[in-house]
Amino acid sequence: MTVVITGASSGIGRELAVRYSKIADTLYLIARRKEMLLELASELQKNGALIKIYQADVTDFENLRAICRTICEESEKIDIVIANAGVSSEHKNELYDFWEFKKIIDTNLLGIAAIFDIFAHKMINQGGGKLVAISALASFVAFPTTAAYSASKRAVNSFMDSMRLLLEPKNIKVINIQPGFIRTPLTDKNSFKMPFLMELDEASDKIYKAIEKNKKEYAFPFLFSQAAKNISRLPTFIRDAVVKKAISYEKQSRKRS
Ligand SMILES: NC(=O)c1ccc[n+]([C@@H]2O[C@H](COP(=O)([O-])OP(=O)(O)OC[C@H]3O[C@@H](n4cnc5c(N)ncnc54)[C@H](OP(=O)(O)O)[C@@H]3O)[C@@H](O)[C@H]2O)c1
């Protein structure tokens, strides 16, 4: 089995790499921090898979696409591609900075679109495969401080809907993972209280199982995901009121603690 993971140097991507190193023949790991990839590769060698690392920025689209073409050429078959690389930012209560906004869209949305067409062609030719994206529950409810992140992840949902409808008839499983808060370097910098915060190990197990089971969409944890989806369906004025209430509740509980 051959598996490709972007954003494999830390957090969820790293944990998925650990899990797939135990069952894959070849594992391709992509991220910008080479030293962390090298460290991970040497740690995973013992698990049996051949680990190949590529230092790359997923927003350097030409380079990224060249790497993906190389991976396709040298692999007889590619079974799973996990587009996990992502960034977030909180712009407090100020307007977003456009260049920061662009970086988030480039990474979280275009970083996926830049690789899926290449791997989809390969999978069509080989008769099947799995394309996985890591979206977020933040795709369902936008906060005033998450304009870029929520927009990027909502666009990922829409993109994955299109991919699923397009590629399912070609025997390609298109899997959209929508996690709530998970303790990783990405959330470590959050200044607000994160409801239903999950530990990385447990969350990675859930993601791994969802991919195994070919879930079209997997939003978790269950209660938090139901709340987020229900809020997103409310009429705008009620939805705004709920979000404002949640913000003021979070501020008060932070003051208390
Ligand atoms: N943690 C959560 O609560 C949570 C919740 C919902 C969704 N998610 C999503 O899960 C994914 C993984 O996040 P995480 O929590 O594991 O965060 P993380 O620990 O910060 O890991 C992010 C990974 O993405 C890579 N990355 C970021 N920008 C990149 C770029 N331009 N080019 C290449 N690689 C890049 C990073 O590697 P380098 O820095 O080495 O490049 C790193 O390996 C993200 O898409 C995130 O939005 C996370």
The ligand as a MOL file (V3000), in Angstrom:
LIG
                    3D

  0  0  0     0  0            999 V3000
M  V30 BEGIN CTAB
M  V30 COUNTS 48 52 0 0 0
M  V30 BEGIN ATOM
M  V30 1 N -6.0020 20.8620 15.7400 0
M  V30 2 C -7.2860 21.1080 15.5520 0
M  V30 3 O -8.0190 21.4090 16.5030 0
M  V30 4 C -7.8740 20.9990 14.1820 0
M  V30 5 C -9.2710 21.0290 14.0780 0
M  V30 6 C -9.8580 20.9360 12.8210 0
M  V30 7 C -9.0650 20.8230 11.6950 0
M  V30 8 N -7.7150 20.8140 11.8190 0 CHG=1
M  V30 9 C -6.9310 20.7100 10.6030 0
M  V30 10 O -6.0320 19.6320 10.6890 0
M  V30 11 C -4.9010 19.8700 9.8570 0
M  V30 12 C -3.6360 19.6090 10.6570 0
M  V30 13 O -3.5770 20.5340 11.7250 0
M  V30 14 P -2.8480 20.2450 13.0990 0
M  V30 15 O -3.7820 20.6070 14.1710 0
M  V30 16 O -2.2140 18.9150 13.0770 0 CHG=-1
M  V30 17 O -1.7520 21.4190 13.0640 0
M  V30 18 P -0.1540 21.4270 13.1560 0
M  V30 19 O 0.3300 20.5320 14.2340 0
M  V30 20 O 0.2100 22.8670 13.1740 0
M  V30 21 O 0.2860 20.7660 11.7730 0
M  V30 22 C 0.0970 21.4250 10.5600 0
M  V30 23 C 0.9290 20.7040 9.5260 0
M  V30 24 O 0.7170 21.3730 8.2730 0
M  V30 25 C 1.9840 21.6620 7.7280 0
M  V30 26 N 1.8980 22.8850 6.9280 0
M  V30 27 C 1.3700 24.0660 7.2790 0
M  V30 28 N 1.5360 24.9530 6.2890 0
M  V30 29 C 2.1910 24.3010 5.3050 0
M  V30 30 C 2.6770 24.6800 4.0380 0
M  V30 31 N 2.5230 25.9340 3.5710 0
M  V30 32 N 3.3100 23.7650 3.2860 0
M  V30 33 C 3.4920 22.5040 3.7490 0
M  V30 34 N 3.0540 22.0730 4.9310 0
M  V30 35 C 2.4270 22.9780 5.7030 0
M  V30 36 C 2.9310 21.8160 8.8970 0
M  V30 37 O 4.2430 21.4740 8.4960 0
M  V30 38 P 5.4410 22.5090 8.2910 0
M  V30 39 O 5.2300 23.6590 9.2060 0
M  V30 40 O 6.6590 21.6910 8.5990 0
M  V30 41 O 5.3730 22.8830 6.8540 0
M  V30 42 C 2.4030 20.7450 9.8310 0
M  V30 43 O 2.9760 19.4940 9.5210 0
M  V30 44 C -5.0370 21.3140 9.3710 0
M  V30 45 O -5.5740 21.3140 8.0730 0
M  V30 46 C -6.0240 21.9150 10.3460 0
M  V30 47 O -6.7480 23.0000 9.8070 0
M  V30 48 C -7.0970 20.9000 13.0350 0
M  V30 END ATOM
M  V30 BEGIN BOND
M  V30 1 1 1 2
M  V30 2 2 2 3
M  V30 3 1 2 4
M  V30 4 1 4 5
M  V30 5 2 4 48
M  V30 6 2 5 6
M  V30 7 1 6 7
M  V30 8 2 7 8
M  V30 9 1 8 9
M  V30 10 1 8 48
M  V30 11 1 9 10
M  V30 12 1 9 46
M  V30 13 1 10 11
M  V30 14 1 11 12
M  V30 15 1 11 44
M  V30 16 1 12 13
M  V30 17 1 13 14
M  V30 18 2 14 15
M  V30 19 1 14 16
M  V30 20 1 14 17
M  V30 21 1 17 18
M  V30 22 2 18 19
M  V30 23 1 18 20
M  V30 24 1 18 21
M  V30 25 1 21 22
M  V30 26 1 22 23
M  V30 27 1 23 24
M  V30 28 1 23 42
M  V30 29 1 24 25
M  V30 30 1 25 26
M  V30 31 1 25 36
M  V30 32 1 26 27
M  V30 33 1 26 35
M  V30 34 2 27 28
M  V30 35 1 28 29
M  V30 36 1 29 30
M  V30 37 2 29 35
M  V30 38 1 30 31
M  V30 39 2 30 32
M  V30 40 1 32 33
M  V30 41 2 33 34
M  V30 42 1 34 35
M  V30 43 1 36 37
M  V30 44 1 36 42
M  V30 45 1 37 38
M  V30 46 2 38 39
M  V30 47 1 38 40
M  V30 48 1 38 41
M  V30 49 1 42 43
M  V30 50 1 44 45
M  V30 51 1 44 46
M  V30 52 1 46 47
M  V30 END BOND
M  V30 END CTAB
M  END
